[in-house]
């Protein structure tokens, strides 16, 4: 409670526009409160130790110069101490040892605090992203997420580092000022006035630096986005010969990033230089005042001069840290806002176990990505467990959206999705994800072995299970023909497997742990005839064992389907066996005719 009160006091004396930032920083540093408390104690003790060392050194120098032993008046106590030179040096040496130890601790603690913040931010931000709903995740640019978890997190950790360093400088400054007050109140008053005046005079530069930093945060995201896109599109750039054009695009953004970066660096360097020059003027003024009011107190004046220089150096460091904090805080602000947005969209947990069902129903389901522009409208159907359902329709009809609703990646705006009469939302998400699965249109592989790609981060899956599902997906023979078999390392950017092989690896991944519901989105759209035949064979082998929804443009993919639904303009136009649709649904009839090689050739003549 006392530490929270101190935090509130620091926020209260901060500039009004930065008080929310300081309060949020205290929240960000919640896991490092004990370290901050230790840092505060060490900084205060270090300031007093340093003041005492400087005072004793001046006294020792005077004794050496004058060869006279003068009494040392102890502040607050008022009693005089008549030490020998050796005693003064011994005490100064002991205090120096203590001061060096405190300095080591003061170097260690901010570094540890910054590391703690870096670790917790990376962990918590990624966890909040993973835990957010697909509706939020799907809106995030890949480059933005990567930049947030790398560059932005590092800059936020630097903000915490500057904040803790600023706290140490502030408390050391306070301790030295208090020591100067005890020795010479006039000189100490000059220090206090100097700190306040310099802070006020230089604050506009700090505000400008903070605005530049906020602008840099945005432009760095754009730069990261362009670079990520360029890396992803390298093959296309090579084929179309547009590498120079892409380079010009990136160069333009580099220029946009460079100018704010230059201005911020200039301000960060110019402010300490201006501060240093001003401190000399204030020290001279303090010395003049102290000499005018304290003639004859040579040792006190000498000590005050040294303490003034040291105190104002801490003040200068504090001002520099303040600018650096302003430079990095926009990144911290964005991280905290991103975390809050992800957590607000966290998917609910808890509910019934999902282990079986007899019927799956859509009841008057509506869904729109944007209000007033429905993607699905009044969709109703019922499917029995074990059925294989084909889903066809023109591009943009709403097929992939329906797949996301089936997988509970999105919730309907109106209507209900039920299993055995109860809403699917009643099932626990962990249990649901264990028994529902998905094969995307393009195979997505992780940088790992074939076996680990099939396991896909799920624990407790034996080698025997991996081989079993690989055989079901008709990829086992290909895998064992490779030099390293199931240990072969693959990824999206490693040319170890073809598109068809990657698709069947993803199908094997989907079949682990005996799913109850399997959704396939265009599983054969980009496959050669042999790979397509193998995927169709795999689907035929699963018929009746798992409920499948197969989204397809090729009618050949629907060979194993019991019924086929036709979706047009977000509406369910027909839901019948394929043989019935040939004569009853105009859209399906047209596609069927186009898929017949002989008829298509005749029509072309």
Secondary structure, 3 states (H helix, E strand, C coil): CHHHHHHHHHHHHCCHHHHHHHHHHHHHCHHHHHHHHHHHHHHHHHHHHHHHHHHHHHHHHHHHHHCCCCCEECCCCCCEECCCHHHHHHHHHHHHHHHHHHHHHHHHHHHHHHHHHHHHHHHHHHHHHHHECHHHHCCCCHHHHHHHHHHHHHHHHHHHHHHHHHHHHHHHHHHHHHHHHHHCHHHHHHHHHHHHHHHHHHHHHHHHHHHHHHHHHHHHHHHHHHHHHHHHCHHHHHHHCCHHHHHHHHHHHHHHHHHHHHHHHHHHHHHHHHHHHHHHHHHHHHHHHHHHHCCCCHHHHHHHHHHHHHHHHHHHHHHHHHHHHHHHHHHHHHHHHHHHHHHHCECCCCCECCCCCCEEEEEEEEEEEECCEEEEEEEEEEEECCCEEEEECCCCCCHHHHHHHHCCCCCCCEEEEEECCEEHHHECHHHHHHHEEEECCCCCCCCEEHHHHHHCCCCCCCHHHHHHHHHHCCCHHHHHHCCCHHHCEEECCECCCCHHHHHHHHHHHHHCCCCCEEEEECCCCCCCHHHHHHHHHHHHHHCCCCEEEEECCCHHHHHHCCEEEEEECCEEEEEECHHHHHHHCHHHHHHHHHHCHHHHHHHHC
